[in-house]
Amino acid sequence: MSIATIVPENAVIGQAVNIRSMETDIVSLDDRLLQAFSGSAIATAVDKQTITNRIEDPNLVTDPKELAISQEMISDYNLYVSIVSTLTRKGVGAVETLLRS
């Protein structure tokens, strides 16, 4: 899969909102995984860029209130990436176990 095939975030959100129409269609597990991964990758990249922009802005770095907001955003980003990493690792472990049996 090339980077060009990753759909934009608003397209993923549009599909997520219209999930009922997806229930009648047959969608492979690979396609669902790719959609979930692309949505997660785009959301993570947007969050990372937002945090980076806040940190590079001299007006926001000198304001204690804005620093607290930035720290909270970094904490949320860290938790999200950790959860995705853990769930991915657990999912791969479950699939490997099923394939071995």
C-alpha distances in whole Angstrom, upper triangle without the diagonal:
4,7,8,7,8,12,15,17,20,18,17,20,21,20,21,25,24,24,27,25,22,25,26,23,21,18,16,16,12,12,14,13,9,12,14,12,11,14,16,14,15,18,19,18,20,23,23,23,26,28,27,29,32,32,33,35,39,40,38,39,42,43,43,42,39,38,39,36,34,34,34,30,29,31,29,25,26,27,24,22,24,24,20,20,23,22,18,21,23,20,19,23,24,21,22,26,25,24,27,29
4,5,6,7,11,14,16,19,17,17,21,22,20,22,25,25,25,28,27,24,27,28,25,24,20,19,19,15,15,17,15,12,14,16,13,11,15,16,13,14,18,18,16,19,22,21,21,24,26,25,27,30,31,30,33,36,38,36,37,40,41,42,41,37,37,38,35,32,33,33,30,29,30,28,25,26,27,24,22,25,25,21,21,25,24,20,23,25,23,22,26,27,24,25,29,29,27,30,33
4,5,6,9,11,13,16,15,15,18,20,19,21,24,24,24,28,27,24,27,29,26,25,21,21,20,17,15,17,15,12,13,15,12,9,13,14,11,11,15,15,13,15,18,18,18,21,23,22,23,26,27,27,29,33,34,33,33,37,37,38,37,34,33,34,32,29,30,30,26,26,28,26,22,24,25,22,20,23,23,20,20,24,23,20,23,25,23,23,26,27,25,27,30,30,29,32,35
4,6,8,10,13,15,14,15,18,19,18,20,23,23,24,27,25,23,27,28,25,24,21,21,21,18,16,18,17,13,14,16,14,11,14,16,13,12,16,17,15,17,20,20,19,22,24,24,25,28,29,29,30,34,36,34,35,39,39,40,39,35,35,36,33,31,33,32,28,28,30,28,25,27,28,25,23,26,26,23,24,27,26,23,26,28,26,25,29,30,28,29,33,32,31,34,37
4,6,9,12,14,12,12,16,17,16,18,21,20,21,24,22,20,23,24,21,21,17,17,17,14,12,14,14,10,10,13,12,9,12,14,13,12,16,17,16,18,21,21,21,23,26,26,26,29,31,31,32,36,37,36,37,40,40,41,40,36,36,37,34,32,33,32,29,28,30,28,25,26,27,24,22,25,25,21,22,25,24,21,24,26,24,23,27,27,25,27,30,30,29,32,34
4,7,9,12,10,10,13,14,14,15,18,19,19,22,21,19,22,24,21,21,17,17,17,14,12,13,12,9,8,11,9,6,8,11,9,9,12,13,13,14,17,18,18,20,22,22,23,26,28,28,30,33,34,32,33,37,37,38,36,33,33,33,30,28,30,29,25,25,26,24,21,23,24,20,19,22,22,18,20,23,21,19,22,24,22,22,25,26,24,26,29,29,28,31,34
4,7,8,6,7,10,11,11,13,15,16,16,20,19,17,20,22,20,20,17,17,17,15,12,13,13,10,8,11,10,7,8,11,10,9,11,14,13,14,17,18,18,20,22,23,23,26,28,28,29,33,34,32,33,37,36,37,35,32,33,33,30,28,30,28,25,25,27,24,21,24,24,21,20,23,22,19,21,24,22,21,24,26,23,24,27,28,26,28,31,30,30,34,35
4,6,5,7,9,10,11,13,15,16,17,21,20,19,22,24,22,23,20,20,20,18,16,16,16,13,11,12,12,8,8,11,10,7,10,13,12,11,14,16,15,17,20,20,20,23,25,25,26,30,31,29,30,34,33,34,32,29,30,30,27,25,27,26,22,23,25,22,20,23,23,20,19,23,22,19,22,25,23,22,25,27,25,26,29,30,28,31,34,33,33,36,38
4,5,5,6,9,10,10,12,14,15,19,19,18,21,23,22,23,20,21,20,19,16,15,15,13,10,11,11,8,6,9,9,6,7,10,10,9,12,14,14,15,18,19,19,21,23,24,25,29,29,27,28,32,31,32,29,26,27,27,24,23,25,23,19,21,22,19,17,20,20,17,17,21,20,17,20,23,21,20,24,25,24,25,28,28,28,30,33,32,33,36,38
4,5,5,6,9,10,10,12,14,18,17,17,20,22,21,23,20,22,22,21,18,17,18,16,12,13,14,12,9,12,13,10,10,14,14,12,15,17,17,17,20,22,21,23,26,26,27,30,30,28,30,33,32,33,30,28,29,29,25,24,27,25,21,23,25,21,20,23,23,20,21,24,23,20,23,26,24,23,27,28,26,28,31,31,30,33,35,35,35,39,40
4,5,5,6,9,10,11,13,16,15,14,18,20,18,19,17,19,19,18,15,14,16,14,10,12,13,11,9,13,13,11,12,16,16,15,17,20,20,20,23,24,24,26,29,29,30,34,34,31,34,37,36,36,34,31,32,32,29,28,30,28,24,26,27,24,22,25,25,21,22,25,24,21,24,26,24,23,27,28,25,27,30,30,29,32,34,33,33,37,38
4,5,5,6,9,10,11,14,14,13,16,18,17,18,15,17,16,16,13,11,12,11,7,8,10,8,6,10,11,9,10,14,14,14,16,18,19,19,22,24,24,26,28,29,30,34,34,31,33,36,35,35,33,30,31,31,27,26,28,26,23,24,25,21,20,22,22,18,19,22,20,17,20,23,20,20,23,24,22,23,27,26,25,28,30,29,30,33,35
4,5,5,6,9,10,13,14,13,16,19,18,20,17,19,19,19,16,14,15,14,10,10,13,11,8,11,13,11,10,14,15,14,16,19,19,19,22,24,24,25,27,29,29,33,32,30,32,35,34,34,31,29,30,29,25,25,27,24,21,23,24,20,19,22,21,18,19,22,20,18,22,23,21,21,25,25,23,25,28,28,27,30,32,31,32,36,37
4,5,5,6,9,12,12,12,15,17,16,18,17,19,19,19,16,14,17,16,12,13,15,14,11,14,16,14,14,18,19,17,19,22,22,22,25,27,27,28,31,32,32,36,35,33,35,38,37,37,34,32,33,32,29,29,30,28,25,27,28,24,23,26,25,22,23,26,24,22,25,27,24,24,28,28,26,28,31,30,29,32,34,33,34,37,38
4,5,5,6,9,9,8,12,14,13,15,13,15,16,16,13,11,14,13,9,11,14,12,10,14,16,14,15,18,19,19,20,23,24,24,26,28,29,30,33,34,34,38,38,35,37,40,39,39,36,34,35,34,31,30,32,29,26,28,28,25,24,26,25,21,23,25,23,20,24,25,22,22,26,26,23,25,28,27,26,29,31,30,30,34,35
4,5,5,9,10,9,12,14,14,16,14,16,16,16,14,11,13,13,10,10,13,12,10,12,15,14,14,17,19,18,19,22,23,23,25,27,28,29,31,33,33,37,37,34,36,39,37,37,34,32,33,32,28,28,29,27,24,26,26,22,21,24,22,19,20,23,20,18,21,23,20,20,24,23,21,24,26,25,25,28,30,28,30,33,33
4,6,8,10,10,12,15,15,18,16,19,19,20,17,14,17,17,13,13,17,16,13,15,18,17,16,19,21,20,21,24,25,24,27,29,29,30,33,34,34,38,37,34,36,39,38,37,34,32,34,32,29,29,31,28,25,27,27,24,23,26,25,21,23,25,23,21,25,26,23,23,27,27,24,27,30,28,28,32,33,31,33,36,37
4,6,6,7,10,12,12,15,14,17,18,19,16,14,17,17,14,14,18,17,15,18,20,19,19,22,24,23,24,27,28,27,30,32,32,33,36,37,38,41,40,38,40,43,41,41,38,36,37,36,33,33,34,31,29,31,31,27,27,29,28,24,26,28,25,23,27,28,25,25,28,28,25,28,31,29,28,32,33,31,33,36,36
4,5,5,7,10,10,12,12,14,15,17,14,11,15,15,12,13,16,16,14,17,20,19,19,22,24,23,24,27,28,28,30,33,33,34,37,38,39,42,42,39,41,44,42,42,39,37,38,37,33,33,34,31,29,30,30,26,26,28,26,23,25,26,23,21,25,25,22,22,26,25,22,25,27,25,25,28,30,28,29,33,33
4,5,5,7,9,12,13,16,17,19,16,14,17,19,16,16,20,20,18,21,24,23,23,26,28,27,28,31,32,32,34,36,37,38,40,42,42,46,45,42,44,47,45,45,42,40,41,40,36,37,37,34,32,34,33,30,30,32,30,26,28,30,26,25,28,28,25,25,29,27,25,27,30,27,27,30,31,29,31,34,34
4,5,6,7,10,11,15,16,18,15,14,18,18,15,17,20,20,19,21,24,23,23,27,28,28,29,32,33,33,35,37,38,39,41,43,43,47,46,44,46,49,47,47,44,42,43,42,38,38,39,37,34,36,36,32,31,34,32,28,30,32,29,26,30,30,27,27,30,29,26,28,31,29,28,31,32,30,31,35,34
4,6,5,8,8,11,13,15,12,10,14,15,12,14,17,17,16,19,21,21,22,25,26,26,28,30,31,32,34,36,36,38,40,41,42,46,46,43,45,48,46,46,43,41,42,41,38,37,38,35,33,34,34,30,29,31,30,26,27,29,26,24,27,27,24,23,27,26,23,25,27,25,24,28,29,26,27,31,31
4,6,7,8,12,13,15,13,12,15,17,15,16,19,20,19,21,24,24,24,27,29,29,30,32,34,34,36,38,39,40,42,44,45,48,48,45,47,50,48,48,45,43,44,42,39,39,40,37,34,36,35,31,31,33,31,27,28,30,26,24,27,27,24,24,27,25,22,25,27,24,23,27,28,25,26,30,29
4,7,9,12,15,17,15,14,18,19,17,19,22,22,22,24,27,27,27,30,32,32,33,36,37,37,39,41,42,43,45,47,48,51,51,48,50,53,52,51,48,46,47,46,43,42,43,40,38,39,39,35,34,36,34,31,32,33,30,28,31,31,27,27,30,29,25,27,30,27,25,29,30,27,28,32,31
4,6,10,12,14,12,12,16,17,15,17,20,20,20,23,25,25,26,28,30,30,32,34,35,36,38,40,41,42,44,46,47,50,50,48,49,52,51,51,48,46,47,46,42,42,43,40,37,38,38,35,34,35,34,30,31,32,29,27,29,30,26,26,29,28,24,26,28,26,24,27,29,26,26,30,30
4,7,10,12,10,11,14,15,14,16,19,20,20,22,24,25,26,28,30,31,32,34,35,36,38,40,41,43,44,46,47,51,51,48,50,53,52,52,49,47,47,46,43,42,43,40,38,38,38,35,33,35,33,30,30,31,28,26,28,28,25,24,26,25,22,23,26,23,21,24,26,23,23,27,26
4,7,8,7,7,10,11,11,13,15,16,17,19,21,21,23,25,26,27,29,31,32,33,35,37,38,39,41,42,44,48,48,45,46,50,49,48,46,44,44,43,40,39,40,37,35,35,35,32,30,31,30,26,26,28,25,22,24,25,22,20,23,23,19,20,23,21,19,22,24,21,21,25,25
4,5,5,6,9,10,11,13,14,16,17,18,20,21,23,24,26,27,29,30,32,33,35,36,38,39,41,42,44,48,48,45,46,50,49,49,47,44,44,43,40,39,39,37,35,35,34,31,30,31,29,26,25,27,24,21,23,23,20,18,21,20,17,17,20,18,16,19,20,18,18,22,22
4,5,5,6,9,10,10,12,14,15,16,18,20,21,22,24,26,27,28,30,32,33,34,36,37,39,40,42,46,46,43,44,48,47,46,44,42,42,41,38,37,37,35,32,32,31,29,27,27,26,23,22,23,21,18,19,20,16,15,17,17,13,14,16,15,12,16,17,15,15,19,20
4,5,5,6,9,10,10,12,14,15,16,18,20,21,22,24,26,26,28,30,31,32,34,36,37,38,40,44,45,42,43,46,46,45,44,41,41,40,37,36,36,34,31,31,31,28,26,27,26,22,21,23,21,17,18,19,16,14,17,17,13,13,17,16,13,16,18,16,16,20,21
4,5,5,6,9,10,10,12,14,15,16,18,20,21,23,24,26,27,29,30,31,33,35,36,37,39,43,43,41,42,45,45,44,43,40,40,39,36,35,35,33,30,30,31,28,26,27,26,22,22,23,21,18,20,21,18,16,19,19,16,16,20,19,16,19,22,20,20,23,24
4,5,5,6,8,10,11,12,14,15,17,18,20,21,23,24,26,27,29,30,32,33,35,36,38,41,42,39,40,43,43,42,40,38,38,37,34,33,33,31,28,28,28,25,23,25,23,20,20,21,19,16,18,19,15,14,17,17,14,15,18,17,15,19,21,19,20,23,24
4,5,5,6,8,10,10,12,14,15,16,18,20,21,22,24,26,27,28,30,32,33,34,36,40,40,37,38,42,41,41,39,36,36,35,32,31,31,29,26,26,26,23,21,22,21,18,17,18,16,13,14,16,13,11,14,14,11,12,16,15,13,16,18,17,18,21,23
4,5,5,6,8,10,10,12,14,15,16,18,20,21,22,24,26,27,28,30,31,33,35,38,39,36,37,41,40,40,38,36,35,35,32,30,31,29,26,26,26,24,21,22,22,18,17,19,18,14,16,18,15,13,16,17,14,14,18,18,16,19,21,20,20,24,25
4,5,5,6,9,10,11,12,14,15,17,18,20,21,23,24,26,27,29,30,32,33,37,37,35,36,39,39,39,37,34,34,33,30,29,30,28,25,25,25,22,20,22,21,18,17,20,18,14,17,19,16,14,18,19,16,17,21,20,19,21,24,23,23,27,28
4,6,5,6,9,10,11,12,14,15,16,18,20,21,22,24,26,27,29,30,32,35,36,33,34,37,37,36,34,32,32,31,28,27,27,25,22,22,22,19,17,19,18,14,14,16,14,11,14,15,13,12,15,16,13,15,18,18,17,20,22,22,22,25,27
4,5,5,6,9,10,10,12,14,15,16,18,20,21,22,24,26,27,28,30,34,35,32,32,36,36,35,34,31,30,30,27,26,26,24,21,21,21,19,16,17,17,13,12,15,13,10,12,14,12,10,14,15,13,14,17,18,17,19,22,22,22,25,27
4,5,5,6,9,10,10,12,14,15,16,18,20,21,22,24,26,27,29,32,33,31,31,35,35,35,33,30,30,30,27,25,26,25,21,21,22,19,17,18,19,15,14,17,16,13,15,17,16,14,17,19,17,17,21,21,20,23,25,25,25,28,30
4,5,5,6,9,10,11,12,14,15,17,18,20,21,23,24,26,27,31,31,29,30,33,33,33,31,28,28,28,24,23,24,22,19,19,20,17,15,17,17,13,13,16,15,12,15,17,15,14,18,19,18,19,22,22,22,24,27,26,27,30,32
4,5,5,6,9,10,11,12,14,15,16,18,20,21,22,24,26,29,30,27,28,31,31,30,29,26,26,25,22,21,21,20,16,17,17,14,12,14,14,10,10,13,12,9,11,14,13,12,15,17,16,17,20,21,20,23,25,25,26,29,30
4,6,5,6,9,10,10,12,14,15,16,18,20,21,22,24,28,29,26,27,31,30,30,29,26,25,25,23,21,21,20,17,16,18,15,12,14,15,11,10,13,13,10,12,15,14,13,16,18,17,18,21,22,22,24,26,27,27,30,32
4,5,5,6,9,10,11,12,14,15,16,18,20,21,23,26,27,25,26,29,29,29,28,25,25,25,22,20,21,20,16,17,18,16,13,15,16,13,12,16,16,13,15,19,18,17,20,22,21,21,25,26,25,27,30,30,30,33,35
4,5,5,6,9,10,11,12,14,15,17,18,20,21,25,25,23,24,27,27,27,25,22,22,22,19,17,18,17,13,14,15,13,10,13,14,10,11,14,14,12,15,17,17,16,20,21,20,22,25,25,25,28,30,30,31,34,36
4,5,5,6,9,10,11,12,14,15,17,18,20,24,24,21,22,26,25,25,24,21,20,20,18,15,16,15,12,11,13,11,8,10,11,8,8,12,12,10,12,15,15,15,18,20,20,21,23,25,25,27,29,30,30,33,35
4,5,5,6,9,10,10,12,14,15,16,18,22,23,21,21,25,25,25,24,21,21,21,18,16,17,17,13,13,15,14,10,13,15,12,11,15,16,14,15,18,19,18,20,23,22,23,26,27,27,29,31,32,33,35,37
4,5,5,6,9,10,11,12,14,15,17,20,21,19,20,23,23,24,22,19,19,20,17,14,16,16,12,13,15,13,11,14,15,13,13,17,17,16,18,21,21,20,23,25,25,26,29,30,30,32,34,35,35,38,40
4,5,5,6,9,10,11,12,14,16,19,20,17,18,21,21,21,19,16,16,16,13,11,13,12,8,9,11,10,7,11,12,10,11,14,15,14,16,19,19,20,22,24,24,25,28,29,30,31,34,35,35,38,40
4,5,5,6,9,10,11,12,14,18,19,16,16,20,20,21,20,16,16,16,14,11,13,13,9,8,12,11,8,10,13,11,11,14,16,15,16,19,20,20,22,24,25,25,28,30,30,31,34,35,35,38,40
4,5,5,6,9,10,10,12,16,17,15,16,19,20,21,20,16,16,18,15,12,14,15,11,11,15,14,11,14,16,15,14,18,19,18,19,23,23,23,25,28,28,28,31,33,33,34,37,38,38,41,43
4,5,5,6,9,10,11,14,15,12,14,17,17,18,17,13,14,15,12,10,12,13,9,10,13,13,11,14,16,15,15,18,20,19,21,24,24,24,27,29,29,30,33,34,35,36,39,39,40,42,45
4,5,5,6,9,10,13,14,11,11,15,15,16,15,11,11,12,10,7,9,10,7,7,11,11,9,11,14,14,14,17,19,19,20,22,24,24,26,28,29,30,32,34,34,36,38,39,40,42,44
4,5,5,6,9,12,14,11,11,15,16,17,17,13,12,15,13,9,12,13,11,10,13,14,12,14,17,16,16,19,21,20,21,24,26,25,27,30,30,31,33,35,36,37,39,41,41,43,45
4,5,5,6,10,11,10,11,14,15,17,16,12,13,15,13,10,13,15,12,12,16,16,14,17,20,19,19,22,24,23,24,27,28,28,30,33,33,34,36,38,39,40,42,44,44,46,48
4,6,5,8,9,6,8,11,11,13,12,9,9,11,10,7,10,12,10,11,14,15,14,16,19,19,19,22,24,24,25,27,29,29,31,33,34,35,37,39,39,41,43,44,45,47,49
4,6,8,9,7,6,10,11,12,13,10,8,11,11,7,10,12,11,10,14,15,14,15,19,19,19,21,24,24,25,27,29,29,31,33,34,35,37,39,40,41,43,44,45,47,49
4,6,9,8,8,11,13,15,16,12,12,15,14,11,14,16,14,14,17,19,17,19,22,22,22,24,27,26,27,30,32,31,33,36,36,37,39,41,42,43,45,47,47,49,51
4,6,6,6,9,11,13,14,11,11,14,13,11,14,17,15,15,19,20,19,21,24,24,24,26,29,29,30,32,34,34,36,38,39,40,42,44,44,45,48,49,50,52,54
4,6,5,6,9,12,14,11,11,15,15,13,15,18,17,17,21,22,21,23,26,26,27,29,31,31,32,35,36,37,38,41,42,42,44,46,47,48,51,52,53,54,57
4,6,6,7,10,11,9,10,14,13,12,15,18,17,18,21,22,22,24,26,27,28,30,32,32,33,36,37,38,40,42,43,44,46,47,48,50,52,53,54,56,58
4,6,5,8,9,5,7,10,10,9,12,14,13,14,17,18,18,20,23,23,24,26,28,29,30,32,34,35,36,38,39,40,42,44,45,47,48,50,51,53,55
4,6,8,9,7,6,10,10,9,11,14,14,14,16,18,18,20,22,23,24,26,28,29,30,32,34,34,36,38,39,40,42,44,45,46,48,50,50,52,54
4,6,9,8,7,11,12,12,13,16,17,17,19,21,22,23,25,27,27,29,31,32,33,35,37,38,39,41,42,43,45,47,48,49,51,53,54,55,58
4,6,5,6,9,10,10,12,14,15,16,18,20,21,22,24,26,27,28,30,32,33,34,36,37,39,40,42,43,45,46,48,49,51,52,54,55,57
4,5,5,6,9,10,10,12,14,15,16,18,20,21,23,24,26,27,29,30,31,33,35,36,37,39,40,42,43,45,46,48,49,51,52,54,56
4,5,5,6,9,10,11,13,14,15,17,19,20,21,23,25,26,27,29,30,32,33,35,36,38,39,41,42,44,45,47,48,50,51,53,54
4,5,5,6,9,10,10,12,14,15,16,18,20,21,22,24,26,27,28,30,31,33,35,36,37,39,40,42,43,45,46,48,49,51,53
4,5,5,6,9,10,10,12,14,15,16,18,20,21,22,24,26,27,28,30,31,33,34,36,37,39,40,42,43,45,46,48,49,51
4,5,5,6,9,10,10,12,14,15,17,18,20,21,23,24,26,27,29,30,32,33,34,36,37,39,41,42,43,45,47,48,50
4,5,5,6,9,10,11,12,14,15,16,18,20,21,23,24,26,27,29,30,32,33,35,36,37,39,41,42,43,45,47,48
4,5,5,6,9,10,10,12,14,15,16,18,20,21,22,24,26,27,28,30,31,33,35,36,37,39,41,42,43,45,47
4,5,5,6,9,10,10,12,14,15,16,18,20,21,22,24,26,27,28,30,32,33,34,36,37,39,41,42,43,45
4,5,5,6,9,10,11,12,14,15,16,18,20,21,22,24,26,27,28,30,31,33,34,36,37,39,40,42,44
4,5,5,6,9,10,10,12,14,15,16,18,20,21,22,24,26,27,28,30,31,33,34,36,37,39,41,42
4,5,5,6,9,10,11,12,14,15,16,18,20,21,22,24,26,27,28,30,32,33,35,36,37,39,41
4,5,5,6,9,10,11,12,14,15,16,18,20,21,22,24,26,27,28,30,32,33,35,36,38,39
4,5,5,6,9,10,11,12,14,15,16,18,20,21,22,24,26,27,28,30,31,33,34,36,38
4,5,5,6,9,10,11,12,14,15,16,18,20,21,22,24,26,27,29,30,32,33,35,36
4,5,5,6,9,10,11,12,14,15,16,18,20,21,23,24,26,27,29,30,32,33,35
4,6,5,6,9,10,10,12,14,15,16,18,20,21,22,24,26,27,28,30,32,33
4,5,5,6,9,10,11,12,14,15,16,18,20,21,22,24,26,27,28,30,32
4,5,5,6,9,10,10,12,14,15,16,18,20,21,22,24,26,27,29,31
4,6,5,6,9,10,11,12,14,15,16,18,20,21,22,24,26,27,29
4,5,5,6,8,10,10,12,14,15,16,18,20,21,22,24,26,27
4,6,5,6,9,10,10,12,14,15,16,18,20,21,22,24,26
4,6,5,6,9,10,11,12,14,15,17,18,20,21,23,25
4,5,5,6,8,10,11,12,14,15,16,18,20,21,23
4,5,5,6,9,10,10,12,14,15,16,18,20,21
4,5,5,6,9,10,11,12,14,15,16,18,20
4,5,5,6,9,10,11,12,14,15,17,19
4,5,5,6,9,10,10,12,14,15,17
4,5,5,6,9,10,11,12,14,16
4,5,5,6,9,10,11,12,14
4,5,5,6,9,10,11,13
4,5,5,6,9,10,11
4,5,5,6,9,10
4,5,5,6,9
4,5,5,6
4,5,5
4,6
4
